[in-house]
């Protein structure tokens, strides 16, 4: 492997590569290392409601999965595919883990800060992530009512909670792709796949949702489709 890139070089050199080299050696240990780095990414309420499912070249599912990615070259030539899965359904166990961690590591007399932290995972998270008939609409009405008097989080409905979970998975995915680039490998995030068939192929939990599938390998020059284009930064970075 080549010497690791610094952060800004990795950002500048990272491209979505759609054709990977089939001859270059590929070290799956690097993928594991980069995934370990990815799970350090920020995520909503530290609930970590996502999973990375590795499908290496040696897996009998690899070619089948590539076919379900619409046969994209980024999938068929990838040396490994990483399926990023959201697991909103695991919120109870994740909230419990956070609650127990805070309670067990806190030293000294209970204070306001500790009570707030335990109350967050013991009371607020269940209210936000719980699913009951009509609860999503009721949460929105409560947020609207409270928001008439003071600043209030408005994105509390079921759709917004689902989006929040996917945002956390996307943050971790970006960390993974940058880590791969820094380690000398390329990636390509894909949204073109048959989610129903992928879930069946990989025997994913029925509650799981696929955020993206990432092709990994050593990219070939022809795998980069043209020069990078971005609109002027003045359209994307604003000051008010």
Secondary structure by P-SEA (a helix, b strand, c coil): ccccccaaaaaaaccccccccccccccaaaaaaaaaaaaacccccccccbbbbbbcccccaaaaaaaacccccccccccbbbbbbbcccaaaaaaaaaaaaaaaaccccccaaaaaaaaaaacaaaaaaccccaaaaaaaaaaaaaaacccccccccaaaaaaaaaaaaaaaaaaaaaaaaaacbbbbbbcccaaaaaaaaacccccccccbbbbbcccccccccccccccccccccccc
